[in-house]
Amino acid sequence: QVQLVESGGGLVQAGGSLRLSCAASGRTFSNYDMGWFRQAPGKDREFVAAIIWNGNTYYADFVKGRFTISRDNAKNTVYLQMNSLKPEDTAVYYCAADRVESWHSASYYQLVQPYDYWGQGTQVTVSS
């Protein structure tokens, strides 16, 4: 079983930056596709970004050009660099892991259902 712990959230003004980290337990980090999702109060959890086993990345339209996902397999850590933050980005951000099983289309990684493990979330608040 994989345990995920997010960190790096906080309060930032619009236009500012934050870097979120997700540390994973175990020794098989490289065998997982990793994703970032976010959820605002009263709303469904939505896809933000993903980086899969081969290093390919995928982004939601609303963060393209502003956010960057990366991973360091040696440190069992995935990152989300968030620049040009907007008040609409305010949410709890969750790290998620999907055990690699087969090849999938890009849309697969945008869904909540494929991910097997989730972190506790870290709050990101963007003020104007």
C-alpha positions as CSV (number, residue, x, y, z in Angstrom):
1,Q,0.0,0.0,0.0
2,V,1.2,3.5,-0.9
3,Q,1.0,6.5,1.4
4,L,1.1,10.0,0.0
5,V,1.8,13.2,2.0
6,E,1.3,16.6,0.4
7,S,3.0,19.8,1.6
8,G,3.7,23.3,0.4
9,G,0.2,24.8,0.4
10,G,-0.5,28.1,2.0
11,L,-1.8,31.7,1.4
12,V,-0.5,33.7,-1.5
13,Q,-1.6,36.8,-3.4
14,A,-2.9,36.7,-6.9
15,G,0.0,36.5,-9.4
16,G,2.2,34.7,-6.9
17,S,3.7,31.2,-6.9
18,L,3.7,28.1,-4.8
19,R,5.4,24.7,-5.1
20,L,3.5,21.7,-3.8
21,S,5.3,18.5,-3.0
22,C,4.0,15.0,-2.6
23,A,6.1,12.4,-0.9
24,A,5.3,8.7,-1.4
25,S,6.2,5.8,0.7
26,G,7.6,2.5,-0.6
27,R,10.2,1.6,-3.1
28,T,8.1,1.3,-6.2
29,F,7.4,5.0,-6.9
30,S,8.5,4.7,-10.5
31,N,5.7,2.1,-11.1
32,Y,3.0,4.7,-10.5
33,D,1.4,7.3,-12.6
34,M,1.1,10.4,-10.4
35,G,-1.6,13.1,-10.5
36,W,-2.7,16.3,-8.9
37,F,-6.4,17.1,-8.3
38,R,-8.1,19.9,-6.5
39,Q,-11.4,20.4,-4.7
40,A,-13.2,23.5,-3.6
41,P,-15.9,23.5,-1.0
42,G,-19.2,22.2,-2.4
43,K,-17.6,21.2,-5.7
44,D,-16.4,17.9,-7.2
45,R,-12.8,17.0,-7.3
46,E,-11.2,18.0,-10.6
47,F,-8.1,17.1,-12.5
48,V,-5.2,19.5,-12.5
49,A,-2.1,17.7,-13.9
50,A,-0.5,14.2,-14.2
51,I,2.9,12.8,-14.9
52,I,2.9,9.1,-15.9
53,W,5.5,6.4,-15.8
54,N,7.3,7.4,-19.0
55,G,7.5,11.1,-18.0
56,N,4.6,12.3,-20.2
57,T,2.6,15.1,-18.7
58,Y,-1.0,16.2,-19.0
59,Y,-2.7,19.4,-17.9
60,A,-6.2,20.7,-17.4
61,D,-6.9,23.6,-19.8
62,F,-7.2,26.1,-16.9
63,V,-3.6,25.6,-15.7
64,K,-1.8,25.2,-19.0
65,G,1.1,27.7,-19.2
66,R,0.9,28.4,-15.5
67,F,1.5,25.0,-13.7
68,T,4.2,22.5,-14.2
69,I,4.2,18.9,-12.8
70,S,7.5,17.0,-12.3
71,R,8.8,14.0,-10.5
72,D,12.0,12.8,-8.8
73,N,11.9,9.1,-8.7
74,A,15.0,8.9,-6.6
75,K,13.3,10.9,-3.8
76,N,9.8,9.3,-4.3
77,T,8.4,12.8,-4.8
78,V,6.2,14.5,-7.3
79,Y,5.9,18.3,-7.5
80,L,3.5,20.9,-8.8
81,Q,5.0,24.3,-9.5
82,M,2.1,26.8,-9.6
83,N,2.8,30.3,-11.1
84,S,0.5,33.2,-11.9
85,L,-2.0,32.0,-9.3
86,K,-5.5,33.2,-9.5
87,P,-8.2,33.4,-6.8
88,E,-10.1,30.7,-8.7
89,D,-7.2,28.3,-8.0
90,T,-8.2,28.3,-4.3
91,A,-8.9,24.7,-3.3
92,V,-7.5,21.7,-1.4
93,Y,-5.0,20.1,-3.6
94,Y,-4.6,16.3,-3.6
95,C,-1.8,14.0,-4.8
96,A,-2.9,10.7,-6.3
97,A,-1.1,7.5,-7.5
98,D,-2.3,5.1,-10.2
99,R,-0.5,1.7,-10.3
100,V,0.8,1.2,-13.9
101,E,-1.0,-1.7,-15.5
102,S,-1.4,-1.0,-19.2
103,W,-1.2,1.8,-21.8
104,H,-4.0,4.3,-21.6
105,S,-5.2,7.3,-23.6
106,A,-4.5,10.8,-22.2
107,S,-8.1,11.2,-21.1
108,Y,-7.7,8.3,-18.7
109,Y,-5.4,10.2,-16.4
110,Q,-7.9,13.1,-16.0
111,L,-10.4,10.9,-14.2
112,V,-10.6,10.3,-10.5
113,Q,-11.5,6.6,-10.7
114,P,-8.2,5.2,-12.0
115,Y,-6.2,6.5,-9.0
116,D,-5.7,3.9,-6.3
117,Y,-4.2,6.1,-3.5
118,W,-4.7,9.6,-2.3
119,G,-3.0,12.0,0.0
120,Q,-4.7,14.0,2.8
121,G,-4.6,17.2,0.8
122,T,-3.0,20.6,1.3
123,Q,-4.9,23.9,1.3
124,V,-4.0,26.5,-1.3
125,T,-5.6,30.0,-0.9
126,V,-5.1,32.8,-3.4
127,S,-6.2,36.2,-2.4
128,S,-6.8,39.2,-4.6
